[in-house]
Amino acid sequence: MPNQPRTRRRRPVGTASRPQTSAVAAEFFTRANALLDRLEIFLPIQGATPDIAAHTAFSWRPHGPGRTLAPVRHAADITLSDLQCIDRQKQEIERNTRQFLQDLPANHALLWGPRGTGKSSLVKALLNKYAVEGLRLIEIEGQYLTDLPLLMEKIDGMRAHFILFCDDLSFEAVDPSYKTLKIFVDGSVNSTPDNLLIYATSNRRHLVPEVMSDNLGSRNVEGELHLSEAVEEKISLSERFGLWLAFHPFRQDEYLAIVDHWLGRMQAPAADRDAMHQAALKWALEHGSRSGRSAWQFARDWTGRRLVK
């Protein structure tokens, strides 16, 4: 007889194949979840939007592989009255900040000068005075300035006025964050939101290193100095800040006045004033700076030594 085609029997539903299928599916999902756990660490993580009403200062910081706006729990308690011998700078930056808070035109500000002269403290003191009027501060490190588009998007539309604080800012010759900041400060297509100003501090007037070779391309045209392209490029960021405030080293009498202020603020025990001033000058000489920071540090040391038991 010719070979008859074999008919394949179908296994009835509910037989032993179901447990085998379930085991395969379970193993698949277990391995898939393990793979997702590994991939998840490479995905950007955005933290929850902080409570703007509950905090006055924030920092843009790493959060997993991404960044987040994190509240600062213990902000500096310095006041404008604590900042001595920089009255002109205080007046100008405070005026600009009041304009901003009243939704009037105001400028981004660059505070530049030697270390310890009160640049950063001035910005923090502004926050402490005007926080009740809705001023908030976001501190961002220079290495994260390339995140500005994301940060701007995050705060745009919030009901608060933000100072984006770039402290001790400087750039190397090749730095991608340089051009990112330049775009936002200039008010181009990617401009800052209406509820944000940028306040930057720097030891450098033009934020970038300036070397002698940059001037080799400068030309004298009919008695007028035409700067080289290298120089023009280097000053192009700093000139985009509408408000420039210069800070200078303190004279000896100014330094001692700052020392006297902090000793009074810290309630230092009474002492011979001349001896104390001599100690303060020696402190400044040893620390290489007659700055407000040195005066504050001396006052802490002097007061602590006389109160310790």
Secondary structure as the mmCIF struct_conf table of DSSP 4:
data_model
#
loop_
_struct_conf.conf_type_id
_struct_conf.id
_struct_conf.beg_label_comp_id
_struct_conf.beg_label_asym_id
_struct_conf.beg_label_seq_id
_struct_conf.end_label_comp_id
_struct_conf.end_label_asym_id
_struct_conf.end_label_seq_id
HELX_LH_PP_P HELX_LH_PP_P1 PRO A 2 PRO A 12
TURN_TY1_P TURN_TY1_P1 VAL A 13 GLY A 14
BEND BEND1 THR A 15 THR A 15
TURN_TY1_P TURN_TY1_P2 ALA A 16 ALA A 16
HELX_RH_AL_P HELX_RH_AL_P1 SER A 17 GLU A 40
TURN_TY1_P TURN_TY1_P3 ILE A 41 PHE A 42
BEND BEND2 LEU A 43 LEU A 43
HELX_LH_PP_P HELX_LH_PP_P2 GLY A 47 PRO A 50
TURN_TY1_P TURN_TY1_P4 ILE A 52 ALA A 54
BEND BEND3 THR A 56 THR A 56
STRN STRN1 ALA A 57 HIS A 63
TURN_TY1_P TURN_TY1_P5 GLY A 64 PRO A 65
STRN STRN2 GLY A 66 PRO A 71
BEND BEND4 ARG A 73 HIS A 74
HELX_RH_3T_P HELX_RH_3T_P1 LEU A 80 ASP A 82
BEND BEND5 CYS A 85 CYS A 85
HELX_RH_AL_P HELX_RH_AL_P2 ASP A 87 LEU A 101
TURN_TY1_P TURN_TY1_P6 GLN A 102 ASP A 103
STRN STRN3 ALA A 109 TRP A 112
BEND BEND6 GLY A 113 PRO A 114
TURN_TY1_P TURN_TY1_P7 ARG A 115 GLY A 116
BEND BEND7 THR A 117 GLY A 118
HELX_RH_AL_P HELX_RH_AL_P3 LYS A 119 TYR A 130
HELX_RH_3T_P HELX_RH_3T_P2 ALA A 131 GLU A 133
TURN_TY1_P TURN_TY1_P8 GLY A 134 GLY A 134
STRN STRN4 LEU A 135 ILE A 140
HELX_RH_3T_P HELX_RH_3T_P3 GLY A 142 ASP A 147
HELX_RH_AL_P HELX_RH_AL_P4 LEU A 148 ILE A 155
TURN_TY1_P TURN_TY1_P9 ASP A 156 GLY A 157
BEND BEND8 ARG A 159 ALA A 160
STRN STRN5 HIS A 161 CYS A 166
BEND BEND9 ASP A 168 ASP A 168
BEND BEND10 ALA A 173 VAL A 174
HELX_RH_AL_P HELX_RH_AL_P5 PRO A 176 ASP A 186
TURN_TY1_P TURN_TY1_P10 GLY A 187 GLY A 187
TURN_TY1_P TURN_TY1_P11 VAL A 189 ASN A 190
HELX_LH_PP_P HELX_LH_PP_P3 SER A 191 PRO A 193
TURN_TY1_P TURN_TY1_P12 ASP A 194 ASN A 195
STRN STRN6 LEU A 196 SER A 202
BEND BEND11 ASN A 203 ARG A 204
TURN_TY1_P TURN_TY1_P13 ARG A 205 HIS A 206
BEND BEND12 LEU A 207 VAL A 208
HELX_RH_3T_P HELX_RH_3T_P4 MET A 212 GLY A 217
STRN STRN7 ARG A 219 VAL A 221
TURN_TY1_P TURN_TY1_P14 GLU A 222 GLY A 223
STRN STRN8 GLU A 224 HIS A 226
HELX_RH_AL_P HELX_RH_AL_P6 GLU A 229 ILE A 235
TURN_TY1_P TURN_TY1_P15 SER A 236 LEU A 237
HELX_RH_3T_P HELX_RH_3T_P5 SER A 238 ARG A 240
BEND BEND13 GLY A 242 GLY A 242
STRN STRN9 LEU A 243 ALA A 246
HELX_LH_PP_P HELX_LH_PP_P4 PRO A 249 ARG A 251
HELX_RH_AL_P HELX_RH_AL_P7 GLN A 252 ARG A 265
TURN_TY1_P TURN_TY1_P16 MET A 266 GLN A 267
HELX_LH_PP_P HELX_LH_PP_P5 ALA A 268 ALA A 270
HELX_RH_AL_P HELX_RH_AL_P8 ARG A 273 HIS A 287
TURN_TY1_P TURN_TY1_P17 GLY A 288 GLY A 288
BEND BEND14 SER A 291 SER A 291
HELX_RH_AL_P HELX_RH_AL_P9 GLY A 292 LEU A 307
#
